[in-house]
Structures are given as structure tokens and as C-alpha cells.
Amino acid sequence: MRPLLIAGNWKMNKLQGEARTFMESFLPLVQHINRVVMVICPPFTCLADIRQVLGQSSVFLGGQNLFWEPKGAYTGEISGQMLRDAGCRYVIVGHSERRQILGENNYAVRKKVQAALEAGLVPILCVGETLQERENSRAMEVVREQLNQGLNGSSPGPGGLVVAYEPVWAIGTGVNASSHDAQEMIAFIRQTLTESYDSDFADQVPILYGGSVKEENIAMFLAEPDIDGALVGGASLEADSFAAMIGLGEHVE
Ligand code: PGA
């Protein structure tokens, strides 16, 4: 059975003190959780603070991005090894904000996926179409391309890869995909993975939905057979509601 994974992507939010305050409220609320794999992806500047308060808790840390080289003259970049050193187990790769605002293309995403794997991190590879691509009936073609190019040549081991389907039009807009559409695309993603790898591998990759997931709608996504969790932006910034979302995940059949 695939694990259920709920990851919070804080994006460029929270100062160190705010991150600590969050964790101090959040950790007691999730200490009974044992089915859901919990991941927090804070800004780099908060990683050390959070790691300190994590102690023995089962919450994992993730980076929001990495560069593909292990070290060197790359001003402003951060390597997979540095993220590992800071306590990360996961790293988000190819988030649509990086693709759209910072011009990250499938080639860069592929190099980053490989660098993450080489550093021993689990990449959370984000894929998803724009509204225009969906309206032009190109959603599946675009997602397949992002997936195939992003993973081309990489061979993650068991448990070594997470994919997040995040339609661009649903991110931060309050307009979520329907659980039916998300299920359809995620089943397609799993099918596409069987073409590059094999069905045993594809069957064990957790595939998340992301885009305006909140306490009111998370259960409907998690009830779908192929949706193995959520990548949560805005609603992961409040300890109470993020913990409540995880609590709902804990009880999904
Ligand atoms: P959102 O962001 O939940 O605020 O829509 C999701 C994401 O960007 O991962």
C-alpha cells in the first residue's frame, strides 16, 4: 500500500520566530499521527530553527528548490547536499511558480531531479497544466511531457520519488480542481510512469494533488483511489488548520 503524504509548502513566508511559533503549536497537534507522512517545506532560512524544535517528532523537512551542481561558484543557489546537511529528506522540484516566474524549463527540472536523487533526497516533482492548456485540451499532453522530460534518465529507488499534480490555475487561486478531474489526471500520471519504469514501480509512487487544498476539501481528494496525499500551500501556514487536514488524512479509508 502506498503511504499517504501531506506536505506543506510555505513558499516565501515566515520569519524564523514565526516558524518556531508554528512548530510549537503544530507538533502537539500531530503527535498521534502515524499513518500520514508529514513534510514541511519552509524557506531555507527557517530550516535550522525547525530542525531544532522537531526533536523526536515524525515530521520531515523538505526544501522548496535546489540547484543541480553539488557545489561551486553558483551565487545564490543551494545544493542537494546542503539541504541534506540542513536535515531535509525531501525537496520540491519544478514547482509551477518556478517554472512560470523564474523560467525553469523541463531540462532544468530533469537536472534537479537527478541532483536530488544523487544527494539522497526524495524529489517531489511538480507537474501541471495552465488554464489555457486545459481549455485547449492539451492538459494530458503537457503533463506527460513534464513527467517524461523531468524524469528522463533517472532511476529512483523504491520510495525515492513523489509526484505532485498541481494544475497552475488552481494554485493560490481558491479554485481547486474537482476530485474527479484530479483523479483522472493522477491515474494518467501513474499510467505514464508505467511506460518509463514498470507497473510495480508506478504502483508505489505517491502522487499528490495540489492547488487550493484546504480543510474543507482535502477529504474529497484523499478519497480518490489514485490520490495519495496533498501538497498544500496557503492552508499549511496556520498550525491548527494544517494539523486538522492531516488529522482528516489519518482517518481516510
Ligand atoms: P495553494 O498552493 O495550496 O496555496 O494553492 C499549492 C502549491 O503551490 O503547492
Boltz pocket constraint, residues with backbone or C-beta under 6 A from the ligand:
constraints:
  - pocket:
      binder: B
      contacts: [[A, 9], [A, 166], [A, 170], [A, 171], [A, 172], [A, 173], [A, 174], [A, 210], [A, 211], [A, 212], [A, 213], [A, 231], [A, 232], [A, 233], [A, 234], [A, 235]]
      max_distance: 6.0
